Amino acid sequence: MTVKKISLKPKARTAQDTAAMNAWVAQGAETQTLVAKPAVVKKEPMKRLSIDLPASVHKQLLVYCATNGTKAAQVVRALIEQTIHNS
């Protein structure tokens, strides 16, 4: 019996590949606490926004989210809304 040996090399990833994977993970299955709402509420369509962050800031954001049980998208949305409404 002949044993065939193979070697597996990790796929080289570009920064764009990594950003796309992180965005996919970040969108996740977000859950929100439901509050009593009017009977008919139309869900507003969402638009995608891509931003580049320094690796250290991205890591701090993910640590913050893991520590606080939230998603990066929720944190960014809240900060954008806060900035828009306070200006």
C-alpha positions as CSV (number, residue, x, y, z in Angstrom):
1,M,0.0,0.0,0.0
2,T,1.4,3.4,-1.0
3,V,0.8,6.4,1.2
4,K,0.4,9.6,-0.6
5,K,1.7,12.7,1.2
6,I,0.4,16.1,0.5
7,S,1.3,19.5,2.0
8,L,-1.2,22.2,2.6
9,K,-0.2,25.8,2.6
10,P,-2.4,28.5,3.9
11,K,-3.9,30.7,1.2
12,A,-2.3,34.1,0.9
13,R,-4.9,36.7,1.8
14,T,-4.9,40.3,0.7
15,A,-6.0,43.2,3.0
16,Q,-9.2,43.4,0.8
17,D,-9.9,39.7,1.5
18,T,-9.5,40.2,5.2
19,A,-11.7,43.3,5.2
20,A,-14.5,41.4,3.3
21,M,-14.3,38.5,5.7
22,N,-14.4,40.9,8.7
23,A,-17.4,42.7,7.2
24,W,-19.2,39.4,6.7
25,V,-18.6,38.4,10.3
26,A,-19.5,41.8,11.6
27,Q,-22.9,41.8,10.0
28,G,-23.7,38.5,11.9
29,A,-27.1,37.7,13.2
30,E,-27.7,40.8,15.2
31,T,-30.3,40.6,17.8
32,Q,-32.1,43.6,19.3
33,T,-34.3,43.9,22.4
34,L,-37.8,44.2,21.1
35,V,-39.8,47.1,22.6
36,A,-43.6,47.5,22.1
37,K,-44.0,49.0,18.6
38,P,-47.0,50.3,16.7
39,A,-48.9,47.7,14.7
40,V,-47.5,48.7,11.3
41,V,-43.8,49.6,11.1
42,K,-42.0,49.6,7.8
43,K,-38.4,48.5,8.0
44,E,-36.1,51.0,6.5
45,P,-33.8,49.6,3.8
46,M,-30.2,49.3,4.8
47,K,-27.1,50.5,2.9
48,R,-23.6,49.1,3.2
49,L,-20.7,51.3,4.3
50,S,-17.1,50.1,4.2
51,I,-14.4,51.9,6.1
52,D,-10.7,51.2,6.7
53,L,-9.4,51.1,10.2
54,P,-5.9,50.8,11.6
55,A,-5.4,47.2,12.7
56,S,-5.0,48.3,16.3
57,V,-8.3,50.2,16.4
58,H,-10.1,47.2,14.7
59,K,-8.7,44.9,17.3
60,Q,-9.8,47.3,20.1
61,L,-13.3,47.5,18.6
62,L,-13.6,43.7,18.5
63,V,-12.4,43.4,22.1
64,Y,-14.9,46.1,23.1
65,C,-17.7,44.2,21.3
66,A,-16.8,40.9,22.8
67,T,-16.6,42.3,26.3
68,N,-19.9,44.1,25.9
69,G,-21.9,41.5,24.0
70,T,-22.5,43.7,21.0
71,K,-21.6,43.8,17.3
72,A,-19.3,46.2,15.6
73,A,-22.0,47.3,13.2
74,Q,-24.3,48.2,16.2
75,V,-21.5,50.3,17.8
76,V,-20.7,52.1,14.6
77,R,-24.4,52.8,13.8
78,A,-24.9,54.2,17.3
79,L,-21.9,56.5,17.0
80,I,-22.9,57.8,13.6
81,E,-26.5,58.5,14.7
82,Q,-25.2,60.2,17.9
83,T,-22.8,62.4,15.8
84,I,-25.5,63.3,13.3
85,H,-28.1,64.1,15.9
86,N,-25.7,66.2,18.0
87,S,-24.5,68.4,15.1
